[in-house]
């Protein structure tokens, strides 16, 4: 008995899969610490902001201009750095906020479906310099630039 094999080849054309996601952070201003004393208490600043997204849930990733996006303030006059912490709250105010890790996405809810949140604010960012970071810090000017990336929630 003769066996015959039939071979079929299915060719698929390349395709793209797109997911449209609109998001915007607004009402975000530059935050300043003013003069902070070495060996002083922790110092923090915070601001209520608007998170608009076309979906209630969103992914948030925060990084900085320091090496590898770490949360460190850079000296304007040398290699010194001052570590800091970043907290996020999916409502206004700091009560119940969550500490973020640099370059690590977390999923939050409560995005506003109206661009610019209809003039309202619905989230909060807090920057904290712990007292331990100030111990032994050299006098000088320090700065940091934070990048906030909002994307679709991926669970």
Rosetta blueprint (number, residue, H / E / L):
1 X L
2 X L
3 X L
4 X L
5 X L
6 X L
7 X L
8 X L
9 X L
10 X L
11 X L
12 X L
13 X L
14 X L
15 X L
16 X L
17 X L
18 X L
19 X L
20 X L
21 X L
22 X L
23 X E
24 X E
25 X E
26 X E
27 X L
28 X L
29 X L
30 X L
31 X L
32 X L
33 X L
34 X L
35 X L
36 X L
37 X L
38 X L
39 X L
40 X L
41 X L
42 X L
43 X E
44 X E
45 X E
46 X E
47 X E
48 X E
49 X E
50 X E
51 X E
52 X E
53 X E
54 X L
55 X L
56 X L
57 X L
58 X E
59 X E
60 X E
61 X E
62 X E
63 X E
64 X E
65 X L
66 X L
67 X H
68 X H
69 X H
70 X L
71 X L
72 X E
73 X E
74 X E
75 X E
76 X L
77 X L
78 X L
79 X L
80 X L
81 X E
82 X E
83 X E
84 X L
85 X E
86 X E
87 X E
88 X E
89 X E
90 X L
91 X L
92 X L
93 X L
94 X L
95 X L
96 X L
97 X L
98 X E
99 X E
100 X E
101 X L
102 X L
103 X L
104 X L
105 X L
106 X E
107 X E
108 X E
109 X L
110 X L
111 X L
112 X E
113 X L
114 X L
115 X H
116 X H
117 X H
118 X H
119 X H
120 X L
121 X L
122 X L
123 X E
124 X E
125 X E
126 X E
127 X E
128 X E
129 X E
130 X L
131 X H
132 X H
133 X H
134 X H
135 X L
136 X L
137 X L
138 X L
139 X L
140 X L
141 X L
142 X E
143 X E
144 X L
145 X L
146 X E
147 X E
148 X E
149 X E
150 X E
151 X E
152 X E
153 X L
154 X L
155 X L
